[in-house]
Amino acid sequence: MSVELTPRGTRGTTMPKIPRPLMKVLLPIGNWVMRLRGAKLLELTTTGARSGLPRTVTLGWFPAGKDAWLVVASNAGAAQHPAWYLNMAKNPDKVWITVDGRKIHVRPESLKGEEREEAWRRIVAKSPGYGGYTTKTDREIPVIRLRAA
């Protein structure tokens, strides 16, 4: 199984346009604050679908068993999928995470059906903010399992 792109939505939140230099300052501060509050974060590195260049983002994650992590392609409830999800679908063999100081090559797979629904319930129970995203967009928010390769 690999990453299966689901259809994008027709409605959703709009992400604010923040200049890149300002984002380079704000994102590390935001990640630091999230870690202080106990959030589990990992760095996800994918290969750009169009550029072919490495792209790294910081994401929250949820446990999915030994050497497995769940990530959510919510994009804060936007109509379009996050770029990292598109990159992962295009280049599923070129995905790495850095978690707890370890860099790990992972295999991504989309969760479907009851498995996705059960994982979604656990995610929303731990982080209720994700539940609100389903009211902002009409697309199914993908849940991806990352397993150590």
N, C-alpha and C positions, 0 to 999 in steps of 0.2 A: 504494500500500500504506500502511496505517496501523498503529496499535497494536491488536493483537487480544488480548483478554483470554483467557488460558488458565485452565482450572479451578483453583480453589484446592485445596490438599492436605487430607488428613485427619489428618496428623500433621506435627510439626515442632518446632523450638525455640520456647521462650517468651521473649519479650523482657522484660527486667527493667523494673519500673515505677519510674522515677526521677522525682522531682518536677521540673516544668518549670523553676523557677528554677535548680536545680542543673544541669540539662541545658544551660541557656544559658551556664553557666560551663565545663562539661566539654567540650562539643562543639568549641569553638574551640581548646582545648588539644589535644584529640585530633587535630584536623585539622592543627595546627602540627607535632605529632610525626610524623604520617604524611608530611607534606611534607619534614621533615628526613630521613626514611628514603627519600626519592626517589619517593614515590607521586605519580602524576598525578591531580590533583583538579580538578573543575569544580563550579560552582554551577549547579544545575538549578532553574529557576523554572517552575512549572506553575500552572494555575488550578484551584482546588479543585473537585472534582466536585459537591459539595453546597453548599459555601459561596460559590463563585464568586470567592473571594479569592485573591490571589497567594500561593503557597507555595514556599519555597526550601529546598533541601537540598544538602548537599555530597556528591558521589559520586566514586568512582574511575572512571577512564575508560581506554579502550584505543584505539589508532589504528585507523581504518577507511578510510584513504585521505585524499585532499585534502578538507579541510573536512567531515570526517565522523568521528564518535566513537561508540564502543560503550560502553554502560552495561548493568549486570546488575541485574535486579530480584530479587536473592537474598533480601533481608530476613533475612540471616544463617541461612537454612535454615528459616524459620518456615513454617507451613502457609498463612498468608495472604500475599498480595502486599503490597508496600510501598504506602503511600498515593500516592506520586508516580506510580507505575505506573497506578493506577486513575484519577488525575487526568489523566494523559497520554492514556489511552484515551478518556476522556469529552470532553476538550478538546484534540485533537491539533494544532489550529491556534494554540494559545496556549502554546507551549513555547519557552523561551529558555535559553541557557546563558551563563555567564560563564567564559571560559577564557583564561588568559594576559592578563588585564586587558581582554579584548574581550567585549562583550555581543552575542550572536548569536541571531537568530531561527532556530529549527531545525524540521525536519519529522521526527517520530519514525516509525520503522517496525519492526515485529516481524520478527526473522529466523526462518525456518522451515526444516525439513528439513536437507539437507546443508549449506546455508549457515550455519544456526545451529550445527550440530555442529562444523563447521570453526572457526567463531569461538570456540565454547566451548573447543575444544582449545587454541587460541592463548591464550585468557584464562587457563586453568588452568596452562598452561606458564609464563606470566609471573607469575601470582599463585596459587600452589597452594592457598591457603586456600579459594578458591571451590570446588574439587573436593570438599571435605568437606561442603559444604552439600547435595549430592545424596544423601548418606547420612542426613541429618537429616530430610528431607521427601520426600514422595512426589509433589509437584507438579513439573512441568517448570519449571525456572527460566528466565524469559524473558531473552532478550538483545535489546536495542533498539539500532538504529542511528539516530543523530541526524545529519541532514545539514543544512548551511546552507541556509536557505530562499531 
